[in-house]
Amino acid sequence: WNNRAHDGVSVPAKLAGHEARQTNYGSDNGYLYFRLAAEGKARFAQGAFIVVSAFDAPAGRFLMEYDSTDSRAPQDGAYKASEAVLKSGKQQWAYQVFYLPDPRFAGRQNGNADFRLRTRDGKDTAVRWVCVLPAVPGSDQPAGSGKAVVIEPSDSSQ
């Protein structure tokens, strides 16, 4: 969760009875970084879905920036942005799904991360968990393999 050497230092939070990590916009840390275990990355060559359990408050927006094969995206594709999702401010946990059609997941983001959640509007975003699913080749549907994917801390000091 913590990218201590860069811009993704998160802080613990307890919201609606659940432990979480959240961005820390007050310290200029509007990101949560994630890195996939090396042995699982090949499963996402045909696309990926990232499901995020995020607290729906305060009202605002957040998005996913991921390491992609799109050379037109910032830094030769390392920070391709998804569409932003809205948090309504309802003070409850909600699920957001991001479809990534062209992930590279080569660890080209800060701290060797593969993707990051970026909060917008100067408002923090708290996350309970993240699930990454491969897409069915040639479609925009998740594969039903049922296999878990290990996410490692993104810390460049390791």
C-alpha positions in Angstrom: 0.0 0.0 0.0 2.7 2.5 0.8 5.1 3.8 -1.7 7.3 5.5 1.0 9.9 6.8 -1.4 7.5 8.7 -3.6 4.0 10.2 -3.6 1.8 7.3 -2.4 2.1 7.2 1.4 -1.3 6.1 2.6 -2.8 6.4 6.1 -4.9 3.9 8.1 -8.6 4.6 8.4 -11.6 2.9 10.1 -14.9 3.8 8.4 -18.3 2.2 8.9 -16.7 -0.5 11.0 -14.0 -1.6 8.5 -10.3 -1.1 8.5 -8.9 0.6 5.3 -6.1 2.6 3.8 -6.7 6.0 2.4 -4.9 8.7 0.4 -3.5 11.6 2.4 -4.2 14.7 0.4 -3.3 16.9 3.3 0.3 15.7 2.9 0.2 15.9 -0.9 -0.4 12.1 -1.2 -3.4 11.7 -3.5 -2.4 8.2 -4.6 -2.6 4.5 -3.5 -0.1 2.3 -5.4 -0.4 -1.4 -6.2 2.0 -4.0 -7.6 1.0 -7.4 -8.8 3.2 -10.5 -8.0 5.4 -11.3 -11.0 4.0 -14.8 -11.5 0.5 -13.6 -12.1 1.0 -10.7 -14.6 0.8 -12.8 -17.8 -2.8 -13.6 -17.0 -3.7 -10.0 -17.9 -2.3 -9.7 -21.4 -5.8 -9.6 -22.9 -7.2 -7.0 -20.5 -8.0 -6.7 -16.8 -10.8 -5.6 -14.5 -9.9 -3.9 -11.2 -12.7 -4.1 -8.6 -12.2 -1.6 -5.7 -14.1 -1.5 -2.4 -14.0 2.2 -1.7 -15.8 4.4 0.9 -18.4 6.5 -0.9 -17.5 9.7 1.0 -16.6 12.5 0.9 -18.3 13.3 -2.4 -15.7 13.6 -5.1 -14.0 11.6 -7.9 -11.2 9.1 -8.2 -9.7 7.1 -11.1 -7.3 4.3 -11.9 -4.0 5.1 -13.6 -2.3 1.9 -14.9 0.8 0.7 -16.7 -0.5 0.1 -20.3 0.7 -0.7 -23.7 -0.6 2.6 -25.1 2.5 4.6 -26.0 0.3 7.7 -26.4 -0.5 7.8 -22.7 1.7 9.7 -20.3 5.3 8.4 -19.9 5.0 6.0 -22.8 1.9 4.4 -21.3 3.0 3.9 -17.7 0.2 6.2 -16.4 -2.9 5.6 -18.7 -6.0 6.9 -16.9 -9.4 5.3 -16.7 -12.5 7.3 -16.6 -13.2 8.9 -13.2 -15.9 7.5 -10.9 -18.0 9.6 -8.6 -18.3 9.2 -4.9 -21.8 10.4 -3.8 -21.0 11.1 -0.2 -23.4 8.5 1.2 -21.1 7.4 4.0 -21.1 3.7 3.0 -18.8 1.2 1.3 -19.3 0.8 -2.5 -17.8 -1.2 -5.3 -16.2 0.4 -8.4 -15.1 -1.6 -11.4 -12.5 -0.4 -13.8 -11.9 -2.1 -17.2 -8.4 -1.9 -18.5 -8.3 -3.0 -22.1 -4.5 -2.8 -22.6 -2.5 -3.4 -19.3 1.2 -3.9 -19.5 1.8 -4.2 -15.7 5.6 -4.0 -16.1 6.1 -2.1 -12.9 6.9 1.2 -14.6 5.1 3.5 -12.1 6.7 4.9 -9.0 7.9 2.3 -6.6 7.7 -0.3 -9.4 3.9 -0.3 -9.1 1.6 -1.6 -11.8 -1.4 0.7 -11.1 -2.5 3.4 -8.8 -5.7 4.9 -7.5 -5.7 8.6 -7.9 -8.0 10.7 -5.9 -9.4 13.9 -7.4 -10.9 17.2 -6.2 -8.6 17.4 -3.2 -10.7 14.8 -1.4 -9.3 11.6 0.1 -10.4 8.1 -1.0 -10.4 5.1 1.4 -10.1 1.6 0.1 -10.8 -1.7 2.0 -9.6 -4.1 -0.8 -8.8 -4.4 -4.4 -9.4 -7.4 -6.7 -7.8 -7.8 -10.1 -9.4 -10.2 -12.7 -8.2 -11.1 -16.2 -10.5 -10.3 -19.1 -11.8 -13.1 -21.4 -9.6 -12.8 -24.6 -11.4 -10.8 -27.3 -14.1 -9.4 -25.0 -14.6 -6.9 -22.2 -15.9 -9.5 -19.8 -14.0 -10.9 -16.8 -12.7 -14.4 -16.8 -14.3 -16.8 -14.3 -11.2 -18.5 -13.2 -11.8 -17.9 -9.5 -8.0 -17.7 -8.9 -6.8 -15.0 -6.5 -4.1 -12.6 -7.6 -1.4 -11.6 -5.0 -0.9 -7.9 -4.7 2.5 -6.9 -3.1 3.3 -3.7 -1.3 4.7 -1.1 -3.7 7.8 0.1 -1.9 10.9 1.0 -3.8 13.0 0.6 -0.7 12.6 -3.3 -0.8 
